[in-house]
């Protein structure tokens, strides 16, 4: 089974990478594909970096990491990134493959509001990862995996960049260099 870990990844950070690795190990997944959204429907207009830059940061972050790869479907398709549409495209591209969608407990609370949410369990297994003491309501037949609570957030990273503070240890070094070289997150919009 292949795990799909979608999100803005604005930017990707060590917390994302640790979760991807741990959930992949816990479930015995063949691989975990990090899947940056072109535009998350519940975060329209609030991305700090363009999709191409977010995709590139994910590629840099997982390069050479065993079991972690990149899924480009949503960025290449463009427009709002609806998981149900992505799953349909992946199943058409990879017939017979089984997928698991990895969702954080915070995002899982919004599952009923997702586009065609009722269809999701027919297309993939839904796996919710919960950090520390987070609870997961039994919504849409999801299964939960516990991961350590890692207090790193993309919004904190963006703020630190705007303030001219170091993001060392928050993100892989190669991602920090990319952010600096591309001058991402310097404006208040990011």
C-alpha positions as CSV (number, residue, x, y, z in Angstrom):
1,X,0.0,0.0,0.0
2,X,1.2,3.6,-0.8
3,X,0.6,6.4,1.7
4,X,-0.4,9.8,0.4
5,X,0.5,12.7,2.7
6,X,-1.0,15.8,1.3
7,X,-0.8,19.4,2.4
8,X,0.4,22.8,1.7
9,X,4.0,22.1,2.9
10,X,4.5,25.8,3.1
11,X,7.3,25.0,3.9
12,X,7.9,21.3,4.5
13,X,9.6,20.8,7.9
14,X,11.1,18.1,10.1
15,X,7.7,17.5,11.8
16,X,6.2,16.5,8.4
17,X,9.2,14.2,7.6
18,X,9.1,12.5,11.0
19,X,5.4,11.9,10.7
20,X,5.7,10.5,7.2
21,X,8.5,8.1,8.2
22,X,6.8,6.9,11.4
23,X,3.3,6.4,9.9
24,X,4.9,4.5,7.0
25,X,6.8,2.3,9.4
26,X,3.8,1.7,11.7
27,X,1.6,0.7,8.8
28,X,4.2,-1.2,6.7
29,X,3.6,1.1,3.7
30,X,5.7,0.5,0.7
31,X,6.3,4.2,0.4
32,X,4.9,7.5,1.6
33,X,4.4,10.1,-1.1
34,X,4.4,13.7,0.0
35,X,1.8,15.4,-2.1
36,X,1.8,19.2,-2.2
37,X,-1.5,20.9,-3.0
38,X,-1.7,23.4,-5.8
39,X,-4.3,25.1,-3.6
40,X,-5.9,23.6,-0.6
41,X,-9.6,24.4,-0.9
42,X,-9.9,25.2,2.9
43,X,-6.9,27.6,2.6
44,X,-7.6,29.4,-0.6
45,X,-5.4,32.4,-1.2
46,X,-3.4,31.8,1.9
47,X,-0.3,30.1,0.6
48,X,3.0,31.9,1.4
49,X,4.9,30.4,-1.6
50,X,3.8,29.4,-5.1
51,X,3.0,25.7,-5.7
52,X,6.1,25.2,-7.8
53,X,8.4,26.4,-4.9
54,X,6.5,24.3,-2.4
55,X,6.9,21.2,-4.7
56,X,10.6,21.9,-5.1
57,X,11.1,22.2,-1.3
58,X,9.4,18.8,-0.9
59,X,11.6,17.2,-3.6
60,X,14.7,18.6,-1.8
61,X,13.5,17.4,1.6
62,X,12.8,13.8,0.6
63,X,15.7,13.3,-1.8
64,X,17.5,10.1,-0.8
65,X,15.2,9.3,2.1
66,X,14.2,5.6,2.0
67,X,10.5,5.1,1.6
68,X,9.7,8.8,1.2
69,X,8.9,10.2,-2.3
70,X,7.0,13.0,-4.0
71,X,3.6,12.9,-5.7
72,X,3.2,15.7,-8.3
73,X,-0.4,15.0,-9.3
74,X,-2.1,18.0,-7.6
75,X,0.6,20.6,-8.6
76,X,0.6,19.4,-12.2
77,X,-3.2,19.4,-12.4
78,X,-3.5,22.9,-10.9
79,X,-6.6,24.4,-9.4
80,X,-8.2,23.5,-6.1
81,X,-6.7,20.2,-4.8
82,X,-9.5,17.9,-4.0
83,X,-8.3,14.6,-2.6
84,X,-11.1,12.6,-4.2
85,X,-10.1,13.9,-7.6
86,X,-6.5,13.1,-6.9
87,X,-7.4,9.5,-5.8
88,X,-9.4,9.0,-9.0
89,X,-6.5,10.2,-11.1
90,X,-4.0,8.0,-9.3
91,X,-6.2,4.9,-9.5
92,X,-6.6,5.4,-13.2
93,X,-2.8,5.9,-13.6
94,X,-1.9,3.0,-11.3
95,X,-4.7,0.4,-11.5
96,X,-4.7,-2.2,-8.8
97,X,-2.6,-0.1,-6.4
98,X,-4.0,0.5,-2.9
99,X,-3.7,3.9,-1.3
100,X,-3.9,5.3,2.2
101,X,-4.5,9.0,2.8
102,X,-2.6,10.3,5.8
103,X,-4.3,13.1,7.6
104,X,-3.5,14.9,10.8
105,X,-6.0,14.9,13.6
106,X,-6.6,18.6,13.3
107,X,-7.4,18.2,9.5
108,X,-9.5,15.1,10.2
109,X,-12.0,17.2,12.1
110,X,-12.7,18.9,8.7
111,X,-13.1,15.6,6.8
112,X,-16.9,15.9,6.6
113,X,-16.5,19.2,4.8
114,X,-14.1,17.8,2.2
115,X,-15.3,17.7,-1.4
116,X,-17.2,14.3,-1.9
117,X,-16.0,13.2,1.5
118,X,-18.4,10.3,1.6
119,X,-16.6,8.7,-1.4
120,X,-13.1,8.8,0.1
121,X,-13.3,5.5,2.0
122,X,-14.2,3.8,-1.3
123,X,-11.0,5.1,-3.0
124,X,-8.5,4.8,-0.1
125,X,-8.0,3.9,3.5
126,X,-8.1,7.0,5.7
127,X,-5.3,7.1,8.3
128,X,-5.3,9.8,10.9
129,X,-2.1,10.5,12.8
130,X,-2.6,12.0,16.2
131,X,0.1,13.8,18.2
132,X,0.3,13.4,21.9
133,X,-3.1,13.7,23.5
134,X,-5.1,14.6,20.4
135,X,-8.2,12.6,20.1
136,X,-9.8,11.5,16.8
137,X,-13.5,11.1,16.4
138,X,-14.5,8.1,14.4
139,X,-15.4,9.9,11.2
140,X,-15.7,8.2,7.8
141,X,-14.2,5.0,9.1
142,X,-10.7,6.3,9.7
143,X,-7.9,4.4,11.5
144,X,-5.6,6.3,13.9
145,X,-1.8,6.1,14.3
146,X,-0.1,7.8,17.2
147,X,3.0,10.0,16.5
148,X,5.1,12.1,18.8
149,X,4.0,15.7,19.4
150,X,6.5,17.9,17.5
151,X,5.9,21.5,18.1
152,X,7.0,22.9,14.7
153,X,4.6,24.7,12.5
154,X,5.0,26.2,9.0
155,X,3.5,29.5,10.2
156,X,6.2,29.8,12.8
157,X,8.8,29.1,10.2
158,X,7.4,31.7,7.9
159,X,7.3,34.3,10.7
160,X,10.9,33.5,11.7
161,X,12.0,34.1,8.1
162,X,10.1,37.4,7.9
163,X,11.8,38.5,11.2
164,X,15.2,37.5,9.9
165,X,15.6,34.7,12.5
166,X,17.2,31.4,11.9
167,X,15.1,28.4,10.8
168,X,18.0,26.0,11.3
169,X,16.7,22.7,12.8
170,X,13.1,23.5,11.8
171,X,13.6,22.5,8.2
172,X,16.3,20.4,6.4
173,X,19.3,22.5,5.6
174,X,18.7,22.2,1.8
175,X,15.2,23.6,2.3
176,X,16.5,26.5,4.4
177,X,19.0,27.4,1.6
178,X,16.2,27.2,-1.0
179,X,14.0,29.6,1.0
180,X,16.9,32.0,1.4
181,X,18.0,31.7,-2.3
182,X,14.4,32.3,-3.5
183,X,13.7,34.9,-0.9
184,X,10.5,33.2,0.1
185,X,8.3,34.3,3.0
186,X,9.8,37.8,3.4
187,X,6.6,39.6,2.9
188,X,3.7,39.7,5.4
189,X,1.5,37.7,3.0
190,X,3.7,34.5,3.6
